[in-house]
């Protein structure tokens, strides 16, 4: 979870903007239930009259009210009314605090006065006359008020206000105000405000969605770049630690999981607490006495979520491993189709794929079935809570403690609180998978690279590269291996000379070549170029000196030109064409319609093995390196092309150091020195003729490849 939030640290400004917009959105959403409540309670039930304090009332009504008011209440009210020409009392203040105090002061007196006026047996004018004549004292009037208050009991302030407003309506009608117009004006005003809030909420929601998508896309882009840069820096040891299928899954599917969760985090996880806490605050302020229902709802949701996550969590963690396995099997089958067909293993591979596919399907089905329970269960809880609120609220309305609008608002607030927990539940389902994905990505990013540049490199000392490559008592062991692959290898490859390496399968020839470009670092001894240990040079410097042609030719999607100029943008067309000519590639390039602009498919699948190898050789020649490394690069060529190519190569790169790994003696027959490897040791060093006489391992290889006459003659015709 912390890793997922950590990825947002580079987008702090955007995240803060999103949170601000979410607060605005939540504020608008939380205000709408109150507007609905006001429309029902004030706009419909109270005829659009918001306050107990009348804006205008008759003088006699005011005098009747004072009969049931304390001196303190009269002092709060009297200064803010003035008598007009018609003899009516008109309100002369708009101060909200003052109006609140006046509402408190007038509420109960107006309720009593309204009740007395409804009672046909009581004449309020007679009571006032008796009071003015001294027949009834102020204390007696206040005692009567206290008796009324006691009879009302726990009646809420909103109910008192609603009943008092009935008197205000009568007063407005008595002074000639249009009550219908007053009501319509209120409803229109509240309706416009609601539309404004809804539009503002929509705009905030759209902006949040856009910004969240942008932030998440940026996180995905940055993670893909970091993973790619890290993988590119891996040595062969790290590449072998992660399978190619796993690295592809981590770079695509895992990052996509995180990207999706980042959007959900910004849109839902940040929003849920805001709307949930806001809803709780609003519920407390409604004073409905039904807050216990919220506790029941939240407890039910938490129990459901914990139960589901306990069952589903292990399967979510297992799912990513199964995706890796499916990718691995798919990749192996797709890349090995020719071999599979050749050995008639289609049925076996189909079964292997089916096992991986079925295992993933079963896990996904299990998690989906568990999660399908969630939404119906959530809806059951929400509907049950709504019924409980209506049942409890109906009792409150019947007892006069609650208004219809307040109950409607409470239902909406409760649903908002429940939905906030539902949003957190939904994200909690995605988090385990995203957490696993984040761990897998971090595993790649935190992987310690075994081959890296020294802190202080000596690149400046190698401005004028000669190309002397020396192996000084070199030993090498693969990571995790028990035995040395190469032991105590020593030789010097000089500029202008060809150094050939030959040996039986598994003798360590290709491993030896991989040590020069630092695909692996030696575990003993040292390799130097012009006397400088290659570990003291930057890898970029070492590899800029080398021209490598791997055992298996690798081409990239693009054109022939883009592949031949892969060594750098500075390679000219002339250098490219010369390299192609030396590599004997022009004969098939010229036959193509677009020549050097001819397309190359991914992996070079649209050219033959020999053509691919010649293009790989041409690519190395076009770079014009000081040291050539040919790792059994001529094996895919026919004998004639091999001879012509090596002759042209000797003429073109006469001053470069050439190191050739070969299986065929004919390829290295004229090398200046041949190094014979046997079980990781040097079995012999010398020219062809010398080794035929002195090296038993070389003699065995020669006997297996050359005729008796060729052996006696010491050369291949």
Buried (B, 14 or more C-beta within 10 A) or exposed (E): EEBBEEBBEEBEEBBEBBBEBBBBBBBBBBBBBBBBBBBBBBBBBBBBBBBBBBBBBBBBBBBBBBBBBBEEBBEBBEEBBEEEEEEBBBBEEEEEEBBEBBBBBBBBBBBBBBBBBEEEEEEBEEBBEBBEEEEBEBEEBBEBBEEBBEEBEEBBEBBBBBBBBBBBBBBBEBBEBEBEEBBEEBBEEBEEBBEEBBEBBEBBBEBBBEBBBBBBEBBBEBBBEBBEEBBEBBBBBBEEBBBBBBBBBBBBBBBBBBBBBBBBBBBBBBBBBBBBBBBBEBBEEBBBBBBEBBEEBBEBBEEBBEBBBEBBBEBBBBBBBBBBBBBBBBBBBEEBEEEBEEEEBEEEBEEBBEEBBEBBEEBBEBBEEBBEBBEEBBEEBBEEBBEBBBEBBEEBBEEBBBBBBBBBBBBBBBBBBBBBBBBBBBBBBBBBBBBBBBEBBEEBEEBEEBBBBEEEBEBEEBEEBBBBBBBBEBBBBBEEEEEBBBBBBEBBBBBBBBBBBBBBEEBBBBBBBBBBBBBBBBBBBBBBBBEBBBBBBBBEBBBBBBBBBBBEBBBBEBBBBBBBBBBEEEBEEEBBBBBBBBBBBBEBBEEEEEBBEBEBEEBBEEBEEBBBBBBBBBBBBBBBBBBBBBBBBBBBBEEEBBBEBBEBBBEBBEEBBBBBBBBBBBBBBBBEBBBBBBBBBBBBBBBBEBBBEEBEBBBEBBEEBBEEEBBEEBEBE
